Amino acid sequence: MARTESVELTVLCLIYDEDRYLLQDRVKEDWRGYTLPGGHVEAGESCRMCLW
């Protein structure tokens, strides 16, 4: 039994101002609709830094 696993880290960020929220409207076939902004975490990158 393997003791390691491959993972792909991603982050999402909730950005709001009182009653307004920032959303991304995705149009790609593989993932349509509204989502929070975010992205992939690269090797050696902190979750915080990948949102800048």
C-alpha positions in Angstrom: 0.0 0.0 0.0 1.4 3.4 -1.0 2.1 5.9 1.7 2.2 8.9 -0.5 -0.4 10.5 -2.7 -0.4 13.1 -5.5 -2.3 16.2 -4.8 -3.1 19.4 -6.6 -3.5 22.4 -4.2 -5.9 25.2 -5.1 -7.2 28.2 -3.2 -10.4 30.3 -3.4 -10.7 33.8 -2.0 -13.9 35.5 -0.6 -13.6 39.2 -1.3 -16.5 41.3 -0.1 -17.4 44.9 0.8 -20.4 45.1 3.1 -23.2 43.5 0.9 -21.1 43.2 -2.4 -19.1 40.1 -3.3 -16.6 39.6 -6.1 -17.4 36.5 -8.2 -15.9 35.1 -11.4 -18.2 34.0 -14.2 -16.5 31.0 -15.8 -17.4 30.2 -19.4 -15.2 27.2 -20.1 -17.1 24.0 -20.9 -15.4 22.0 -18.1 -16.5 24.4 -15.3 -19.3 26.9 -16.0 -21.0 29.3 -13.7 -20.0 31.6 -10.9 -17.2 30.9 -8.5 -14.9 32.7 -6.1 -11.5 34.0 -7.6 -8.6 31.7 -7.0 -6.1 29.5 -8.6 -3.4 26.8 -8.3 -0.7 26.8 -5.6 2.7 26.3 -7.3 5.5 24.4 -5.6 7.2 26.5 -2.9 4.4 29.1 -3.0 2.3 29.9 0.1 -1.5 29.9 -0.2 -1.5 33.6 0.7 1.0 34.5 -2.0 -0.8 32.7 -4.8 -3.7 35.1 -4.4 -1.6 38.3 -5.1 
